[in-house]
Amino acid sequence: MDRAGQTKKDGRLYGTLDGMRGIAAIAVVIVHAPALFGPLTAASAGLAVDLFFVMSGFIISHAYDRRLSTSMSVHNFIVVRTIRLYPLYFMGLMLGALGASATIWLGDSQEWTLGLIAAAIIPALLMLPSLGIGRQEPALFPLNPPSWSLFFELVVNVAYAALFPRLTIKMIAIVVALAGVGLVALAVSHGNLHAGSHWHNFAGGFARVVYSFGAGVLICRSKVKLLKTPPLLILTACAAMFAISPGRYTGAYELTCVLILLPGLVALGAANEPSEFLRPKMAYLGLISYGVYSLHFPLALAAKGMLTKLHGEDISSLTPWAGIIFLFGITIACGAVDKLYDTKVRAFLTSRFALAIARKQVVRVNTTKL
């Protein structure tokens, strides 16, 4: 998930998309930490992942279409994308491993052993799923379960770059339509679109990422003019979408959101910029969104563990204030993490890999002259 504000088009910074990304990340925190938030819920926050995928398609298309058609190789694109995603992904993985290890040391673990932790870390270091570790319905990334969407995002990014010369608007529309059929089948057969995070629903993750990413690309490449819409109204619509609990209509609701409403909101967000007053607030939401998403799960488990040690197993009397304080803390912390860790590590990796790529290009040029 890229920060939308990092790319410009026609002098704009996509500040509304930044705000939408931040709202989506906050909704994910709420749904993943019910013990902290209690009555404060975001029942449909799983749709945030589909929103991230649409935004990714939009941003990738805008930022890389021209470069992929001219000077950027698929290999260089993969390097750039991995550098963008990996530092915070790695931090989330290490926090998850530390948390799992702590449960063993404290004698609280009913799931982990040091051997299982090692078995989960090894493939995860390569951003690959672990094979059936830890649960009756094993997660792809058991040490930090939200990482599943980063895996699918990287897969679709690589596929997009590799197939780029053939991906005309017509071809993308056909692929998106086929993925949409897959989503309909998923909603009918399972009653929802909760797929991709665990091995038993792994295949459904491809339908989700292909449809939403492709829709984002189509939005970027289209020339449709949209009505002016207040950015705060767009953010409110996003928040409301994540808060709704559709009950027995979950499948129909999620399908409508993914197929129509989320792409529509991204299109509106891309077409409408916030005011000068709102722009820095939305920019900060975009700045911390990836960190919040990548780090919240192990940190929320740690917060819950600390509260139960201090207050006992029943911490319901502390909710939702415990969750609100946690949310405030993680948004502040992720701002510091971006400045002190993520930005610096990505700059270092970019400089190192840029030098390596430049050397390879020099070698190729010298070889062709021989």
N, C-alpha and C positions, 0 to 999 in steps of 0.2 A: 504494500500500500504506500503510494507516493504521497507526499504533501502536495496538494494541488497548487499551492501558492508558489511552488518552485518554477512553474512554467508561465510564460507570458504569451499573450496573443492579442494583437491590436492594442498594445499598451496596457492591458488588463492583467490582474494577478490572480483571478479566480478566487477571490476572497470568500464568496458564498460557499464554494465547494469546500474550502478550508473549514468553515463553520459546520457544514454538514458532516464532514469527516469527524470532527471533534464530538458532535452530538452522538454520532453512531458509536464511537469508541466508549463514551460514557454509558450508553445504553447496554453495551456488552458487559461492562464492569458490573452494572446493577444485576443483570440476569445471571451472571456467574458467581455472585456473592450473596445469595439470598439470606444467609445467616447473619450478614452484617446489615442488610437493608430492610429485612422484615417486610412490613406492609408496602413499602415502596418498591414497585415492581416494573419491569419492562418485558412483558410477556412475549412480545414479538421481536425482541432484540436480535434474534438469529438472522433477521433480514438485513442487519447491518453488514454482514459479510457480502451479501449480494450487492449492496450499495457500494462497498469497497471495490468489488470486481468491476462494476460499471465505471466507476471513477478511474480505475486502473486502465481500462481500455481506452477511455477518453484521453487520459494524460499520455499514455504510451504512444498512441496514434499521433497526437499533436507534437510530442517531443522528439519522436524518432522516425516518423514516416519518411521525412525528407532525407535524413541521414542514412537510413537503411536503403534508400533508393539511389544513393550516391556513393558515399565514402565508408560507411560503417559496415564492418563484417559481422556475421552472426556471432562469431567468437568474441569480438569486442563488446557487442551488445550484452552477451551473457555475463561477461566480466563486470560491466557497468551495473547491471541489474543485481548481480550477486553482492557487489560491494554496497549497493543501496540498502539491501534487505538484511545482510548478515550480521552486522554488529549488534543491533538490538535483538535480533533473533537469538544470537549466541548468549547475550546477557540473560534473556528469559530462560534459555535452556539451563544455564548454570544456576540460576536462582531456583529453578525447579529441581535440579539435582541436589542442591544444598538443602532444600526443604524436605525432599524424600530421605536424604541421609539423616537429617535432624530427627525425623520420626523414628528411625531405627535407634539412634543414640539415646533418645528419650524413652524408648520402650513402648512407643505408641503405634508402631507400624503393624497393620494387619495385611499389608499389601506388598511392601517393598523389602528386598534384601539387597545387599551390596552387589551381588551378582546381577540381579535384575536391573539395578540402576546402571551398571556398566553396559549391559546389553542394550539398554535404551539409549544411552549416550552415544555409542559408537556410530550407528547409522545417522542419528540426529545431527552429529557434527557435520555431516555432509548434506544436511537438509533433506534426509531421506527418512521415511516412516520406519518405526520400529515394528517388528513382527510379533504380534500377539502377546504383548507384555502387560502384565499387571492387573487385568480386569476380565470379568466374564465376557464383556463386550469390549475388547481392547481398543483403545484410542490409537490413532496413527502416531501421535506424539505424546505419550503418557506423562512425560515429565512437565510438559507445558502444552496442554491440549489445544489452545487456540492457534498454535502454529500450523495446524492442518491447512488453514486457508493460505498461508504464505507458501506452502509447498505447491498447492494448486495454482497460485498466482505465478510462481516461477515457471511451472510447467507450461502454462498458457503463454507466458511471455516468450519463452524459448520457441514454442511452436509458431507463434506469430512472426518472429524474426526469421525462422527457417523457411516458412512458407510465404514470406512477404511478397516475392515477385508475382505470385499467383493470386493474391488476395485482393481482387477487385471488389468494388462495392457489391456487385451482383453475387459474387462467390461468398462474401461474408454474410450477406443477407440469407443465402441458402443455408449456410452452416448454422446461423442463429435460429432460423426456422426449425431446422432439424433438432437442435438442442431444446427449443421450446416444446416440441413434441415430446421429447424425453422428460421435460419437467412436468408436463401434463400427466404423462404415464406415472411419474413418481408420486404426484399429488393424489392421483386416483388410487394407486395401489397401497400407499402408506398413510394417506390422510394428511400428509404435510410434506414440506421440502427439507426436512432435517437430515441432510445427507452430506457425506464427505469427511466427517470428523472421526468416524470409527470404521473399522474394517468391514463390519457387516453392511454398511451403507456407502462404502468407498466409491463405487461406480457412479453413484448419483452426484458426487462432487464434480465430475467432469461436465455433466449437463448444466450444473449451476454456474460454473466458471466460464464455460464456453458461451452460454447464452448472454450472461451479463457483460463479460469482457467484450464480446462481439458487438453487443448493443452500444457499449461505450465508444467503440471504434466508429460505428455508423453515425452516432451523434456528432463526433468530431468531424467526420468527413462530409456530413450533410450541410446544406446551405439554408435550412429552414429558419425563418425568422419567428421568434416567439414574442408573446406579449410581455410587456414590462410587469414584473412581479416583485413586490417588496421582499428583500432577502430574509427579513425576520419571519415573514409568512411561510417562506420555503422551509426554514429551520423548524418552525412550529409544526408544519406538516410532517417533517421527518420524525420529530419527537413523538408526535401523536401516533404515527404509524408503528413505532416501536413499542409504544405503551399499550396499544389495544390488545385485548385478550379475546380472540374470536371464538373460543370454545370449540364446539363441534363443527364450526365452519372454517377451521384452521387451514385445511387444504385449499379451499377456494380463495380464502383471504390472502394467503401467502402467494398463491399462483397469480392473483391479480396484481399484487404488489410487485412481484419480480418481473412479470411479463410487461406490465404497463406503467405502474406508478413510479417505481424507482428510476427507470430510464427517463421518464418524463421529468422527475424532480432534478435529476442530474442535468438534463438539457436546460431547464429553467435556471438552475444554479449557475451554469456556465454562461448564461446569457445576461445575468443580472448581478451587478457588483454592489457591495455594501457601501454605505456612506463613509466619509472620512472618519466619523466618530466610531463606527462599528468595525472598520477594517482591521485595526490592530487587535481587537478582541477576537475576531474570527481568525486572524493570522495565528494567534497563540493557540487557539483550538486546533488548527491544522498542524502547528509545530509539535504539539505534544501527543497528537492522536495515535501515531504509530507506536510511540513508547508506551502509552497507556494500554494499547491493545496487546503489545508483546510482553509486558511485564506484570499486568494486573493479576493474573491467575495465581502464580506462586506467592505474590505479595499478599493477596487476599487470604490465601490459606494460612500464611504466617500470622496475619492480623487476627484471624479467627482463633488460631491456636493460642496466641498470647492472651486473648480475652477469656477463653475457657479456662486457662491456667489461673488467671487472676479472679475470675468471677464465677467459675463453675460451668458445667455443661450447658445450662440454660442461660443464654445471653439475649433472649428475646426482649427483655426490659431495656436493653441498650440500643435497640433498633428504633427508628432508622438512623439515629444520630451517629452511631458507630460507623455506618456506611457512608454517611455524608462527610464525616471527618476523614475517613479513609480516602474518599474521592477527592476531597480538597488536597490532602497530602500527596496523593499520587500525581495529580496534575501539576503541583509545584515541583515535585521531585523529577518528573519527566522533562520539565523545562531545563533543570540543571543537568540531567543526564544528556540531553541533546547538546548542550553547550560544552560540557566537560568531557564527554565520552563519544557520543555518536558522530558528531561533526568532525572531531579530531581524528578518530579512527578511520572514518571514510576518506578524509583528506590524505591520511598517510597511505592507505591502501591504494587510492587512486593514483598518487604520485609514483608508488612502486610499480604498479601494474602498467601505468602509462609508459614508464621507462622501458619495461620489458617488451611491451608491444612495439614501441619505437625501435628497439634494437632488432626485433624480428623483421620489421619492415625494411630496415637498413640492410640486413643480411639478404633478404629477398632481392632488393635492388642490386646489390653487389653481385649476387649469383646470376641474375639475368644478364649482367654486363659481361660475364666471362665467356 
